[in-house]
Amino acid sequence: MTDLPAPGFAGVDHVALTVTDLAASRDFYTEVLDFVVVMEVGAGLICMHPSTGFVLALLRHEGTHDAPFSELHVGVDHLGFAASSRTELETWEKHLAAHQVPYTPIRDELFGSHLNFRDPDNIALELSASNELMIAAQSALASGQTSLADIAAFVTEHVGSDFVPSAR
């Protein structure tokens, strides 16, 4: 390892998902989540969300295994989308039900609320709404003025000392 700091990055540019049925995935992501297909690229589709600009690629690779997704395999556990509030999550529950998409009812947790569901390939998806505590934590870290000791104190105060990350 080196002592050089990592260069920064501006955010997440896109997510690419390998799917078993491109047509079923296209229908799900455009009809349920309101993505728009902006390009067809060989074995896939490039989709963009109209209000956020978030880019999602749906890919069907040659030799893709037809087994459904499992978060128990090494790789991505789930894909989380941001919701603006718990009220928006309640609207999403109704929307998912109207599209006959099974979901886990909204769960209120320490740092916000979340709503979980799956796409046609069983890929785990989540909509989450941060609460004031999470927003404060994110703002403090993004300020660039937060030390490891500050993080440890915050975690100890709000979650418990058992959750403080261990030093390397």
C-alpha positions in Angstrom: 0.0 0.0 0.0 1.0 3.6 -0.5 0.6 6.7 1.6 -0.7 8.6 -1.4 -4.3 9.7 -1.1 -6.7 8.3 -3.7 -7.8 10.8 -6.4 -11.4 11.9 -6.0 -14.3 11.1 -8.2 -17.5 13.0 -8.9 -20.0 10.3 -8.1 -21.4 7.1 -9.6 -21.5 7.3 -13.4 -23.6 4.3 -14.2 -24.5 0.7 -13.3 -24.5 -2.2 -15.7 -26.6 -5.2 -14.9 -26.3 -8.6 -16.6 -29.8 -9.9 -17.3 -31.2 -13.2 -18.6 -34.1 -11.7 -20.6 -33.4 -8.3 -22.2 -37.1 -7.8 -23.2 -38.4 -8.6 -19.7 -35.8 -6.3 -18.1 -36.5 -3.5 -20.6 -40.2 -3.7 -19.7 -39.6 -3.7 -16.0 -37.1 -0.8 -15.9 -39.1 1.3 -18.3 -42.6 0.6 -17.0 -41.9 0.2 -13.3 -39.0 2.6 -12.7 -39.6 5.0 -15.6 -36.2 4.6 -17.3 -36.0 5.5 -21.0 -34.0 3.4 -23.4 -31.6 5.8 -25.1 -29.4 3.4 -27.1 -29.3 -0.2 -28.2 -25.7 -1.5 -28.1 -25.1 -5.0 -29.4 -26.1 -7.2 -26.5 -27.7 -4.6 -24.4 -29.6 -1.4 -23.8 -28.5 1.9 -22.3 -31.2 3.4 -20.2 -31.4 6.8 -18.6 -33.8 8.1 -15.9 -35.4 11.3 -17.0 -35.5 13.2 -13.7 -32.1 12.1 -12.4 -30.0 11.4 -15.4 -28.9 8.1 -13.8 -27.6 5.7 -16.4 -28.4 2.0 -16.2 -27.1 -0.5 -18.8 -29.0 -3.8 -19.2 -26.7 -6.4 -20.8 -27.2 -9.9 -22.1 -23.8 -11.4 -22.6 -23.0 -14.5 -24.7 -22.9 -17.4 -22.3 -24.8 -15.7 -19.5 -26.0 -18.3 -17.0 -29.7 -18.4 -16.8 -29.7 -18.8 -13.0 -31.4 -16.0 -11.1 -29.4 -13.4 -9.2 -28.4 -14.2 -5.7 -26.8 -11.7 -3.3 -25.2 -14.7 -1.7 -22.7 -14.8 -4.6 -19.6 -12.6 -4.5 -20.4 -9.3 -6.3 -23.2 -6.8 -5.9 -25.6 -7.3 -3.0 -28.2 -4.9 -4.2 -28.7 -1.6 -6.1 -30.1 1.2 -4.1 -32.0 4.2 -5.5 -32.5 7.4 -3.4 -36.0 8.5 -2.5 -36.6 12.0 -1.3 -38.7 11.1 1.7 -40.6 8.4 3.6 -43.8 9.7 2.0 -42.2 9.1 -1.4 -41.5 5.5 -0.4 -45.2 5.1 0.5 -46.1 6.3 -3.0 -43.6 3.7 -4.4 -45.3 0.9 -2.4 -48.6 1.8 -4.2 -46.8 2.0 -7.5 -45.1 -1.4 -7.1 -48.4 -3.0 -6.0 -50.1 -1.5 -9.1 -47.4 -3.2 -11.3 -47.7 -6.4 -9.3 -44.1 -6.2 -8.2 -43.6 -8.0 -4.9 -41.9 -5.9 -2.2 -41.0 -5.9 1.4 -43.0 -3.2 3.3 -41.1 0.0 4.2 -38.7 -0.5 7.1 -37.7 2.3 9.3 -34.1 2.0 10.5 -31.7 4.2 12.4 -30.5 6.1 9.4 -33.7 6.3 7.4 -36.4 4.1 5.7 -36.1 1.6 2.9 -38.3 -0.4 0.6 -37.0 -3.5 -1.1 -38.1 -5.3 -4.2 -36.6 -7.4 -7.1 -36.4 -7.2 -10.8 -37.3 -10.0 -13.3 -33.8 -11.6 -12.7 -34.3 -11.5 -8.9 -31.7 -8.6 -8.7 -32.3 -7.0 -5.3 -33.3 -3.3 -5.6 -33.9 -0.8 -2.8 -35.4 2.6 -2.5 -34.2 4.5 0.5 -34.9 7.8 2.1 -32.2 9.1 4.5 -33.3 10.8 7.7 -31.8 13.8 9.4 -29.2 11.7 11.2 -27.9 10.2 7.9 -28.0 13.5 6.1 -25.9 15.0 8.9 -23.4 12.2 8.7 -23.1 12.5 4.9 -22.7 16.2 5.1 -20.0 16.0 7.8 -18.0 13.5 5.8 -18.4 15.4 2.6 -17.1 18.6 4.2 -13.6 17.1 4.2 -13.2 18.1 7.9 -14.1 14.8 9.5 -11.4 12.8 11.2 -11.5 9.1 12.0 -11.9 10.1 15.6 -15.0 12.2 14.7 -16.4 9.2 12.8 -15.8 6.9 15.8 -17.4 9.4 18.2 -20.5 9.8 15.9 -20.9 6.0 15.6 -20.4 5.5 19.3 -23.0 8.1 20.1 -25.7 7.1 17.6 -25.2 3.3 17.1 -22.8 2.0 19.8 -19.1 1.4 20.3 -19.4 -2.2 19.0 -19.9 -0.7 15.5 -16.8 1.6 15.4 -14.6 0.4 12.5 -11.3 -1.2 13.7 -8.1 0.5 12.9 -5.9 -1.1 10.3 
